[in-house]
């Protein structure tokens, strides 16, 4: 599942969509999730959109907040 499916029909500007896509990809990478069809990926996508809607505009910050709000710990970079 791609975040794009959830963003279809939204009234977001292209740069906002790009920011959310970047935050989504970064969050999945941090959580070592590679299967975008995994139900957890959809939960992550919805949380990224929620955090982005709160006014946070930096993909790295969105990713950090999503991980915190989901209550999971970031895995160390490899």
N, C-alpha and C positions, 0 to 999 in steps of 0.2 A: 504494500500500500504506500503510495507516495503522498506526501503532504499536498501535492498539486490537486489531487482529487478533492480534498477538503476545502481548498482555496478557490475552486471553480465557482464562478459567479460572484466572487467577493468584489467589493468596491475598493480594494486596496490598489495603491499605485504600484507600478512595476518594481520600483526600488524597495518597497515594503515586502513584496512577494519574494524578491531576491534575498532580502535579509532573513525572512522566515525559512526559506529553503536552506540557506547557509547554516542557520542555527539548528535546524532539524538534522542536517547531515553531520554537523559537529557533535550534536548530542548522541546520535546513533554511534558515531565513531568512539566517543568517550565511554559509551556503555558496551562497546564491542558487539553491537547488533548489526549484522550484515544482511539478514533476511528482512526485507521491507514488507513481506507478507506476514510476518510474525505479528500477532495481535498486540504485542507490547509496542511495536513500532507505531501503531495507530494511536495508542495512548500517548506516546511521546509526541506525535504530530499534533494532537488536540491540545496538549499542554503547551507546546511551542506557540501555537496560535493564541492561546489564552494569555500567556505571558507577553507576547508581542502586542496584543490588544491593550495591555495595561500601560503602554507608552514606552517600554524599553525598546531601543532601536539598535543596539549593538548585538550582533549574532553571538559573540562569545558570552556576553552577559546574559542573554536569553538562555543559552545552553546551561550556564552555571545555575541560574534560577530554576530551570526545569528540573535539573538533577536534584537540587536541594528540595524542591517541592514534592518530587516523587519519592523522596526519602531513600535514595540509593547513593552509594558511594562511588565516586569516580575511580575507575581503574587507572593504575599508573600507566604513563605513556610507554610504549614499547620502542 
